[in-house]
Amino acid sequence: MIDTTSKSKPAAIDHIAIPVIDVEASVKWYTSQFNCTIEYQDETWAFLKFDNIKLALVVAHQHPPHVAFVSPNAESYGQLKTHRDGSRSIYIKDPAGNAVEIVAEDSVSKAGG
């Protein structure tokens, strides 16, 4: 059961993931239009770092569009999966069926967001 006390609830958004058709073209567009840096990029997703948040550009059939929260107790939501970038997380659904990622706090860079 998930502890719902305020100390254990995720309070920080790590990133928001939006679907794109062409990751490379989208990265070029975002980096030309906004002040951000590329943290990671491959054919199916990219992480762009802004001053206050990361934006994930995802190919929808590979990664669900989602919002990701950092949690010190992510494992309380279920079995965590380790991803290519070393982060560990689990996807859950909100009441409307939207994908929500809960990311283990100790698996994300403190400097990276």
N, C-alpha and C positions, 0 to 999 in steps of 0.2 A: 504494500500500500504506500502511496506517495505521501510524504510528510508535507502538510500544507502550512506549516509555520512560516513566518516571513523570513527567517534566517535561511531556510532551505529552498525557498522559491527562487528560480532564476530571475535575475534583475537586469542583466545586460544582454543586449542584442549583439551577437557576433557578426552576423551577415544576413543579407536578404538575397535570395536566389531568384532570378527571373529567366524565363525561357528565351532562347535566341535560336535563329536558324543557322547562322554561321558564326562560330565563336571568334575566329580570326577577324572577320569584318567588324563584329561588334566591339572587340577589344580596340581596334584601330579607331572606331568612332568615339567610344567613351574616353580614350586617352587623348584624343585630339580636342574634345569638347570640354573636358573637366580636368581638374588638377588631381590626378590619381596615379598610382604606380601599379605595375603588374606584379602580383605576388606569386602567381602560378598560372600556367596556360598549357592546355593540350587541345586535342581536337574536340573533346566533349564538354569541357568546362574551363573557366578561368576565374581567378580571384583578383579583383581590383581593390586596392587599399586607398580609402579616402581618409581624411583627418579623423572622422568620427565613426566610421563603420566600413565594413568590407561589402562589396557587391559581387555576387557570384553570377556569372553568365553561364547558363546551362543548356545543353541540348535536352529537350523535354523527354525523349525516349530513353535517355541515359540517367538523368537526375530529375527528381520532381522539383517544380518551383516550390519554394518554401521560405520560412523565416527561421533563423537559428538563434537559440539562446544559449549562453554559457551558464553552466551549472556546476557547483562544487560537489553535487551528489547526483550526477547524471545517471549513474548505475541504478538509482532507485526507480527509474522509469522503465528498466528492463535491460536486456543483454546489449552491451555496446559493441559496435563494429569499428574496427580500425580501418581508416581510409588511406589513400595514396599519400596524402600530405602528412600523415602521422597523427591526425586528430582522431578522437574516438567519440562516437555519438550513437544516438538512436533516433529514428523517426517515429513520431506519433501523429495522430490526427486530432484536430480541434473539432468542436461539435458540428461545424459546417463541412467537414471533410478535407480541410486544408492541411497540407503537410507542415509539421513543425519539427524541427531538429533540435534535440537537446545535446549539446556538446560538452564533454568533460572539460572542466576548467583547467585541469593540469595537462591537457593535451593541446592547448592553443598557446601561441606565443603571446606573452604579456605585451611586448612591443608591437605586435601585429594587431592588436585590438582586443 
